[in-house]
Amino acid sequence: MGAAGSWALGRLGLPAPRLPAQPRPAWLGVAALALAAVALGSVAWRRSRRRRRRRRQQVGTVAQLWIYPVKSCKGVPVSAAECTALGLRSGHLRDRFWLVIKEDGHMVTARQEPRLVLVSITCEDDRLILSAPGMDQLVLPSKLPFSNTVHDCRLFGLDIKGRDCGDEAAQWFTDFLKSEAFRVVQFEKDMKGRPSREILPPFVQNYQVAYPDCSPVMVLSEASLADLNTRLEKKVKMDHFRPNIVVTGCKAFEEDTWDELLIGSVEMKKILSCPRCIMTTVDPDTGVIDRKEPLETLKSYRLCDPSEKQIYKSSPLFGIYYSVEKIGSLKVGDPVYQMV
């Protein structure tokens, strides 16, 4: 992993881990005849194991689907979506395909500008309509003129492109946030995403993302949120955690154990747990950052196993990141199957 990737992990609370040395294979030195016997005897077992791995076990049901078109702005609930390699899509809505940046190209999120969470989004025909308190609506076309500038943007120390959405959009966010000058960019499907090998530890799957922090899809259960709220004086909502897929019908934190999932025609594979940061302390209704809750409570009981401390360090875990192994479609009400 390069210096940029290590820096990105630090921003996410994930230090670049050292991969453990591979153990010496136990079968080294076994006699050739014995090896042949074992190999022949295990053929049927391996085939059976492959079949068993594809067996489905229902672990829940899709309760909600969310797309967050502009990073750190409000999500849009949808009843059905396509799941592409880059995340959920519904019509012209794409998950985190738009990004607010500083004039030097560095990303801006609610970590720095918490009032971004007050920007709501609807989609009409091929246009995104943005609304915010005290502001006239902003209309963003889903397809930008090819003549618009393509910026070199910077997310967690990594480079990625984005096409400028124009002066009106830039002025709108500048007027709303009232801190400095901003631009807005859009990711286009022919642009190169940020490769997973530069974002996360090298043992994760090989995939790309546009402007999400780490992965194309994040899953969280209603039961996990309910469990957290039993420990909080002031209850929090699912909006604090910004999952794409909300699952009902399972126990709290059961999603921690799901490796491969089948939802609708979509197959996903677990990458790692979602390490939480101060973003969770931004109130989605007021745009005020608390910097304490629910993060402090999560730290009291959702830290990683000591064996994984090299990966997650002191970040509490809440939700699961997934890569998309097979693209397809899914909808609210779909069974969630674990492949066992």
Secondary structure, 3 states (H helix, E strand, C coil): CCHHHHHHHHHCCCCCCCCCCCCCCCCCCCCHHHHHHHHHHHHHHHHHHHHHHCCEEEEEEEEEEEECCECCCCCEEECEEEEECCEEEECCEECCCEEEEECCCEEECCCCCHHHHHCEEEEECCEEEEECCCCCCEEEECCCCCCCCEEEEEECCEEEEEEECCHHHHHHHHHHHCCCCEEEEECCCCCCCEEHHHHCCCCCCCCEECCCCCCCEEEEEHHHHHHHHCCCCCCCCHHHCCCCEEEECCCCCHHHHCCEEEECCEEEEEEEEEECCHHHHECCCCCCECCCCCHHHHHHHCCCCHHHHHHHCCCCEEEEEEEEEECEEEECCCEEEEEC
